[in-house]
């Protein structure tokens, strides 16, 4: 019985290390790291040795991450294409956190399922209760299922966080766009100015649009792709208004000002909505934490007096 538990614990340690390495991996890819190494070699005037450059990469980039990618590619072969496309879209909407792609994300799901289920199996196996084997396997399978969907929940939270950041930044960004356009700058130059002045998800999205336009993509297509990548209705409405103003010849500054006012009203309405939700959310900690504590503080003296009263002695 000890050997299987040790094997499970070893799998848990390896899986946890893999999760930490992949989760904490920087957004820079292996190609970027190789380019940095190559620039260092050229700057120092040394002879470029590709094998030496490969060995200079971290262990996680040389071994663990390629293994995770290969396992994810194997899982992608048996996964429906629609599910892979949906996962790719979600990762893009989340801003590609830690440089994850669908294959690595699938590996994370399987590793998380193994870690969660292994922890529960090891805990119930080491417990003195003596659980039946069928119960251990059933409980571990349920927790494995929870662990499999845990990365998806994390990805959804990342999407919501990014969309909330973009929604908060839109009114101020549109104000700056309006000022730049009214000052005589073109729309592309105004977006470049916003991306230079701010460090937010919206400014990064504007910078990507500018790069795509410089590479030859039509601006309306680049802006539509930006709206699809973020998936925010307010941004989609803004892009549609800008494209329509270009098609109809309407003043872009006036359209931007109207959009800015609408976004500010929308942000105020959402803040009021969140404020109205606060009393309902406060009921849960009050019912579970504050009220029991008050009952203990208020009822303990009365209970002690009742215990030491003659009436309590008579009831005995």
C-alpha positions in Angstrom: 0.0 0.0 0.0 2.9 2.4 0.7 4.5 2.0 -2.8 1.3 3.2 -4.7 0.9 6.1 -2.4 4.6 7.1 -3.0 4.0 6.9 -6.7 0.9 9.1 -6.4 2.9 11.6 -4.4 5.7 11.6 -7.0 3.1 12.3 -9.7 1.6 15.1 -7.6 5.0 16.7 -7.1 5.8 16.5 -10.9 2.4 17.8 -11.8 2.5 20.7 -9.3 6.0 21.7 -10.6 4.7 21.6 -14.2 1.7 23.7 -13.3 3.9 26.3 -11.5 6.4 26.5 -14.4 3.7 26.8 -17.1 1.5 29.1 -15.1 4.4 31.4 -14.2 5.9 31.3 -17.7 6.5 34.7 -19.2 4.6 35.8 -22.3 7.9 35.8 -24.2 8.3 32.8 -26.5 11.2 30.6 -27.0 12.0 32.4 -30.3 12.2 35.7 -28.4 14.6 34.1 -25.9 16.8 32.7 -28.8 16.8 36.1 -30.5 17.9 37.7 -27.3 20.7 35.2 -26.9 21.7 35.7 -30.6 21.8 39.5 -30.1 24.1 39.0 -27.0 26.5 36.8 -28.9 26.6 39.3 -31.8 27.2 42.2 -29.5 30.0 40.5 -27.7 31.6 39.4 -31.1 31.5 35.7 -30.2 31.0 32.9 -32.7 27.3 31.8 -32.8 26.8 28.2 -31.8 23.2 27.1 -32.1 23.7 24.1 -29.8 25.2 26.4 -27.1 22.3 28.8 -27.6 19.8 26.0 -27.1 21.6 24.8 -23.9 21.6 28.4 -22.6 17.8 28.4 -22.4 16.2 27.6 -19.1 15.3 23.9 -18.3 11.6 24.7 -18.4 11.9 26.1 -22.0 14.1 23.2 -23.2 12.4 20.2 -21.7 9.1 20.8 -19.7 7.4 23.2 -22.1 8.1 21.1 -25.3 6.8 18.0 -23.5 3.7 19.8 -22.5 3.2 21.0 -26.0 3.7 17.5 -27.5 1.1 16.1 -25.0 -1.3 18.9 -25.9 -0.8 18.2 -29.6 -1.7 14.5 -29.0 -4.8 15.6 -27.1 -5.7 18.1 -29.8 -5.8 15.2 -32.4 -8.7 13.5 -30.5 -10.5 16.8 -29.7 -13.2 18.2 -32.0 -12.0 21.1 -34.1 -14.9 23.3 -32.9 -13.7 22.9 -29.3 -10.2 23.8 -30.3 -11.4 26.9 -32.1 -13.5 27.9 -29.2 -10.5 27.5 -26.8 -8.3 29.5 -29.2 -10.8 32.3 -29.2 -11.1 32.3 -25.4 -7.3 32.4 -25.0 -7.2 35.3 -27.5 -10.0 37.1 -25.6 -8.0 36.6 -22.3 -4.9 38.2 -23.9 -2.9 34.9 -24.3 -1.9 34.8 -20.6 1.7 33.4 -20.1 1.8 32.8 -23.9 -0.5 29.8 -23.7 -1.8 28.2 -26.8 -4.6 25.5 -27.0 -2.2 22.6 -26.9 -0.5 23.8 -23.7 -3.8 24.7 -22.1 -5.1 21.2 -22.7 -2.0 19.9 -21.0 -2.7 22.2 -18.1 -6.2 20.7 -17.8 -5.0 17.1 -17.7 -2.2 18.0 -15.3 -4.6 19.9 -13.0 -7.0 16.9 -13.0 -4.2 14.6 -12.1 -2.9 16.9 -9.3 -6.4 17.5 -7.8 -7.4 13.8 -8.0 -4.0 12.6 -6.7 -4.1 14.9 -3.7 -7.5 13.6 -2.7 -6.5 10.0 -3.3 -3.3 10.4 -1.2 -5.2 12.1 1.6 -7.9 9.5 1.9 -5.4 6.7 1.5 -3.3 8.1 4.4 -6.3 8.8 6.6 -6.9 6.4 9.5 -10.6 6.1 8.6 -10.0 3.1 6.3 -12.1 4.1 3.3 -13.1 1.4 0.8 -11.2 1.4 -2.4 -14.3 2.1 -4.5 -15.1 5.2 -2.4 -11.5 6.4 -2.8 -11.7 6.0 -6.6 -15.1 7.6 -6.9 -14.1 10.6 -4.8 -10.8 11.0 -6.7 -12.7 10.8 -10.0 -15.1 13.6 -9.0 -12.2 15.8 -7.8 -10.3 15.0 -11.1 -13.3 16.3 -13.0 -13.2 19.5 -10.9 -9.5 19.9 -11.5 -10.0 19.4 -15.3 -12.4 22.3 -15.4 -10.4 24.5 -13.0 -8.2 26.0 -15.8 -11.3 26.9 -17.8 -12.7 28.7 -14.8 -9.4 30.6 -14.4 -9.5 31.5 -18.1 -13.0 32.8 -17.8 -11.9 35.0 -14.9 -9.0 36.3 -17.0 -11.4 37.2 -19.8 -13.7 39.0 -17.4 -10.8 40.8 -15.9 -9.5 42.0 -19.2 -12.9 43.1 -20.4 -13.5 45.0 -17.2 -10.2 46.8 -17.6 -11.0 47.8 -21.2 -14.5 49.0 -20.2 -13.0 51.2 -17.5 -10.4 52.7 -19.8 -12.7 53.4 -22.7 -14.2 56.8 -21.7 -10.9 58.4 -20.9 -9.2 56.9 -24.0 -12.0 58.2 -26.2 -11.6 61.6 -24.6 -8.0 61.6 -25.5 -8.8 60.3 -29.0 -11.3 63.2 -29.4 -8.8 65.8 -28.3 -6.1 64.4 -30.7 -8.5 64.3 -33.7 -9.7 67.8 -33.0 -6.1 69.0 -32.7 -5.6 67.9 -36.3 -4.1 64.4 -35.9 -5.3 61.5 -38.0 -7.1 58.6 -36.4 -4.1 56.3 -36.6 -1.8 58.9 -35.1 -4.4 59.5 -32.3 -4.5 55.8 -31.5 -0.7 55.8 -31.4 -0.8 58.7 -29.0 -3.2 56.8 -26.7 -1.0 53.7 -26.8 2.1 55.8 -25.9 0.5 57.7 -23.0 -1.2 54.7 -21.3 -0.3 51.2 -20.2 -3.5 49.3 -20.3 -5.2 46.5 -22.2 -7.0 49.0 -24.4 -3.7 50.8 -25.3 -2.1 47.5 -26.2 -5.1 46.7 -28.4 -4.7 50.0 -30.2 -1.0 49.4 -30.6 -1.7 46.0 -32.2 -4.2 47.7 -34.6 -1.5 50.2 -35.6 1.0 47.5 -36.2 -1.5 45.5 -38.4 -2.3 48.6 -40.4 1.4 49.3 -41.0 1.8 45.7 -42.2 -0.8 46.3 -44.9 -4.1 45.3 -43.3 -7.1 47.6 -43.9 -7.9 49.7 -40.9 -11.6 48.7 -40.7 -10.6 45.0 -40.7 -7.9 45.5 -38.1 -10.4 47.3 -35.8 -13.0 44.6 -36.3 -10.4 42.0 -35.4 -9.6 44.0 -32.3 -13.3 44.0 -31.3 -13.5 40.3 -31.9 -10.3 39.7 -29.8 -11.7 41.5 -26.8 -15.4 40.5 -27.2 -16.8 43.6 -25.4 -20.1 45.0 -26.7 -19.1 48.6 -26.0 -15.9 48.2 -28.0 -17.8 46.6 -30.9 -20.3 49.5 -30.9 -17.4 52.0 -30.9 -15.7 50.2 -33.9 -18.9 50.1 -35.8 -19.5 53.8 -35.2 -16.0 54.7 -36.4 -16.3 52.5 -39.5 -19.7 54.0 -40.3 -18.4 57.6 -39.9 -15.7 56.8 -42.4 -18.2 55.3 -44.9 -20.7 58.2 -44.6 -18.2 61.0 -44.3 -19.5 62.1 -40.8 -17.1 64.2 -38.6 -15.0 61.7 -36.7 -14.4 64.1 -33.8 -18.2 64.4 -33.3 -18.6 60.6 -33.4 -15.8 60.1 -30.9 -17.3 62.7 -28.5 -20.7 61.0 -28.6 -19.2 57.6 -28.0 -17.2 59.0 -25.1 -20.3 60.4 -23.5 -22.2 57.1 -24.0 -19.3 55.1 -22.5 -19.1 57.4 -19.5 -22.9 57.0 -18.9 -22.5 53.3 -19.3 -19.7 53.1 -16.8 -21.7 55.2 -14.3 -24.7 52.9 -14.7 -22.5 49.8 -14.1 -21.0 51.4 -11.0 -24.5 52.1 -9.7 -25.5 48.5 -10.5 -22.5 47.2 -8.5 -23.4 49.4 -5.6 -26.9 48.1 -5.5 -25.5 44.5 -5.4 -23.5 45.2 -2.3 -26.3 44.8 0.3 -27.2 41.4 -1.1 -23.5 40.3 -1.2 -23.1 41.4 2.4 -25.8 39.1 3.6 -23.7 36.0 3.1 -20.8 37.0 5.4 -23.2 38.6 7.9 -25.3 35.4 8.1 -22.3 33.1 8.3 -19.8 35.1 10.3 -21.2 38.2 12.0 -24.6 36.9 13.3 -23.1 33.7 14.9 -20.5 35.8 16.6 -23.1 38.2 17.9 -25.2 35.3 19.2 -22.2 33.8 21.0 -21.4 37.2 22.6 -25.0 38.0 23.6 -26.2 34.5 24.6 -23.1 33.2 26.5 -23.6 35.4 29.6 -27.3 34.5 29.7 -26.4 30.8 29.3 -23.9 30.9 32.1 -26.3 32.6 34.4 -29.0 30.0 33.6 -26.5 27.1 34.2 -25.7 28.5 37.7 -29.3 29.3 38.6 -31.4 27.2 41.1 -33.9 26.5 38.3 -31.3 24.6 36.3 -30.4 22.6 39.4 -34.1 21.6 39.8 -34.2 20.5 36.2 -31.3 18.2 36.8 
